Amino acid sequence: MRGDRVEIVVDSGAGGTLRYEIEASKAGRRVEVTTGRGIVEVTEVTRAGTPIRSGRFMSDRVVALVEHPAPEPPPRRGQRVSRNQGSLV
């Protein structure tokens, strides 16, 4: 979904870290995270699955990987907002 993003913090080896961010930039795109064989890959893909941009990182260097979902759009004018009417037990 447009606005989804993944933030990756990687150990630079020189006592610091580097921060990368990959975001679904257009409607219909999504961000996928895959891991395997010591590699973490973050890819922005289209609806059809065509990769647009990607980043590959060695998993032993990844300090943090944070997924940020897109914020929900505000309700349209005249649209009802549903609220949770549950009670605490």
RADAPE-V627050 format. One record per residue. N is the residue number from 1. SS is DSSP state (H for helix, E for strand, L for the rest). NEAR is the number of other C-alpha atoms within 10 Angstrom. D_FIRST is the distance of its C-alpha to the first C-alpha in Angstrom with 1 decimal. Layout:
# RADAPE-V627050
n=N ss=SS near=NEAR d_first=D_FIRST
n=N ss=SS near=NEAR d_first=D_FIRST
This chain:
# RADAPE-V627050
n=1 ss=L near=17 d_first=0.0
n=2 ss=L near=16 d_first=3.8
n=3 ss=L near=18 d_first=6.2
n=4 ss=L near=20 d_first=5.8
n=5 ss=E near=22 d_first=9.2
n=6 ss=E near=21 d_first=12.2
n=7 ss=E near=16 d_first=15.7
n=8 ss=E near=20 d_first=18.6
n=9 ss=E near=17 d_first=22.2
n=10 ss=E near=20 d_first=24.9
n=11 ss=E near=16 d_first=28.7
n=12 ss=L near=13 d_first=30.3
n=13 ss=L near=9 d_first=33.7
n=14 ss=L near=6 d_first=35.6
n=15 ss=L near=6 d_first=35.2
n=16 ss=L near=8 d_first=31.9
n=17 ss=E near=13 d_first=28.2
n=18 ss=E near=12 d_first=25.5
n=19 ss=E near=13 d_first=22.0
n=20 ss=E near=11 d_first=19.1
n=21 ss=E near=14 d_first=15.5
n=22 ss=E near=19 d_first=12.7
n=23 ss=E near=23 d_first=9.5
n=24 ss=L near=23 d_first=6.5
n=25 ss=L near=17 d_first=8.7
n=26 ss=L near=13 d_first=7.9
n=27 ss=L near=11 d_first=6.2
n=28 ss=L near=12 d_first=5.7
n=29 ss=L near=22 d_first=5.5
n=30 ss=E near=21 d_first=5.1
n=31 ss=E near=25 d_first=8.0
n=32 ss=E near=18 d_first=10.9
n=33 ss=E near=15 d_first=14.2
n=34 ss=E near=10 d_first=17.4
n=35 ss=E near=13 d_first=21.0
n=36 ss=E near=9 d_first=24.3
n=37 ss=L near=7 d_first=27.8
n=38 ss=L near=11 d_first=27.4
n=39 ss=E near=15 d_first=24.3
n=40 ss=E near=20 d_first=20.8
n=41 ss=E near=16 d_first=18.3
n=42 ss=E near=24 d_first=14.8
n=43 ss=E near=22 d_first=13.1
n=44 ss=E near=24 d_first=10.2
n=45 ss=E near=19 d_first=10.2
n=46 ss=L near=17 d_first=9.8
n=47 ss=L near=11 d_first=9.7
n=48 ss=L near=8 d_first=13.3
n=49 ss=L near=10 d_first=13.1
n=50 ss=L near=11 d_first=14.7
n=51 ss=E near=15 d_first=14.5
n=52 ss=E near=13 d_first=14.0
n=53 ss=E near=13 d_first=15.1
n=54 ss=E near=14 d_first=16.2
n=55 ss=E near=14 d_first=18.5
n=56 ss=E near=13 d_first=21.2
n=57 ss=E near=16 d_first=23.1
n=58 ss=E near=15 d_first=26.2
n=59 ss=L near=16 d_first=25.5
n=60 ss=L near=11 d_first=28.8
n=61 ss=L near=16 d_first=27.9
n=62 ss=E near=17 d_first=24.5
n=63 ss=E near=14 d_first=25.4
n=64 ss=E near=13 d_first=22.0
n=65 ss=E near=17 d_first=18.4
n=66 ss=E near=11 d_first=16.2
n=67 ss=E near=17 d_first=12.5
n=68 ss=E near=12 d_first=11.2
n=69 ss=L near=14 d_first=8.3
n=70 ss=L near=13 d_first=7.1
n=71 ss=L near=9 d_first=10.1
n=72 ss=L near=7 d_first=10.6
n=73 ss=L near=6 d_first=11.9
n=74 ss=L near=8 d_first=15.6
n=75 ss=L near=9 d_first=17.3
n=76 ss=L near=8 d_first=18.8
n=77 ss=L near=6 d_first=22.5
n=78 ss=L near=6 d_first=24.5
n=79 ss=L near=8 d_first=21.8
n=80 ss=L near=8 d_first=23.0
n=81 ss=L near=9 d_first=21.5
n=82 ss=L near=6 d_first=22.1
n=83 ss=L near=6 d_first=23.6
n=84 ss=L near=6 d_first=24.6
n=85 ss=L near=6 d_first=28.3
n=86 ss=L near=6 d_first=29.1
n=87 ss=L near=5 d_first=32.2
n=88 ss=L near=4 d_first=33.0
n=89 ss=L near=3 d_first=35.6
